[in-house]
Amino acid sequence: MGIQKCGECKKRLKWSQIFKSLNLSYRPISCNHCGTKYKITFASRILTGLLISIPIVGVLTPFAISQSFTIPFTITVALIYALLILLILPFLVKYEALVKNGQQNT
């Protein structure tokens, strides 16, 4: 676990780049040192969706209903949870080099 390093120059990708990529429809990022472009892996996209949605839908909603929480309180808790997950996702997701001319830059 940790911020991924560039496959070419071994420099660490920036947390802020990964965070922006996750929040802007998984846009590709590039290494600030050597310029290698990376895209998020499909498995990381699935992980992102599951980490945010399953606990909210599968745990928080039934718990909120059984405890008679108000809707604004439940939504606030769900948003705080989603924000916390988004803050740690850059440490969990993996990126792969974009394919160029039939070869992969790894």
Steps between C-alpha positions, in 0.01 A plus 500: 500500500623845420511748220598329177839569343566568133603187314761690298679738737388349836385838631186501710182627334343793683205441733331813365526376140340169589231669711407733213496208256260306724265797527511594132369178345829309531696725266850381411794646691862546403822477696630847586859381459509297174155568348382137480121493481294269719137393516319342791459122484157347459538320836566833672184645345301209642670539840413870505134436426471218752677683783265794466165339415481164681547632856260788441227290338562173682583618851413865562154504341358194684662618825357850455153359437511271804625784724252753358769746398384810318569523128733804530705320769527185288604698192759692702652178636506349148673809359760504778569129443533552123738792555720296735516216247587746222786636712660155542427364151819650347691256723292202383445541126745381237585658167641341186701665224300594192563282196695679226581349160402149606731494801439570864729740689571297814 
